[in-house]
Amino acid sequence: MIKVYKEIFEEQLKLIQLLFASVEEKNIKNEQKLNIPGKDS
């Protein structure tokens, strides 16, 4: 039973990571478009 939960959890984790990656990509593209001085600096 725990094994099933673990597999579901890992799938969810992968989806969340993909979601964050795509959001990050959009943010980077938007910042480049707007030519805002980087928040990192």
C-alpha positions in Angstrom: 0.0 0.0 0.0 2.8 2.4 0.9 4.5 1.6 -2.3 1.5 2.7 -4.3 1.4 6.0 -2.4 5.1 6.5 -3.0 4.6 6.1 -6.8 1.7 8.5 -6.8 3.7 11.0 -4.8 6.7 10.7 -7.2 4.4 11.3 -10.2 2.9 14.4 -8.5 6.4 15.6 -7.8 7.4 15.3 -11.4 4.3 17.2 -12.5 5.0 20.0 -10.0 8.6 20.3 -11.1 7.6 20.5 -14.8 5.0 23.2 -13.8 7.6 25.2 -12.0 10.1 24.8 -14.8 7.6 26.2 -17.4 6.6 29.1 -15.1 10.3 30.0 -14.6 10.8 29.9 -18.3 7.9 32.3 -18.9 9.2 34.7 -16.2 12.7 34.7 -17.8 11.2 35.4 -21.2 9.0 38.2 -19.8 11.9 39.8 -18.1 13.9 39.7 -21.3 11.0 41.3 -23.2 10.6 44.1 -20.7 14.3 44.7 -20.4 14.0 45.2 -16.7 17.3 45.3 -14.9 17.7 41.8 -13.3 16.4 41.3 -9.8 19.5 39.2 -9.2 21.9 42.1 -9.5 
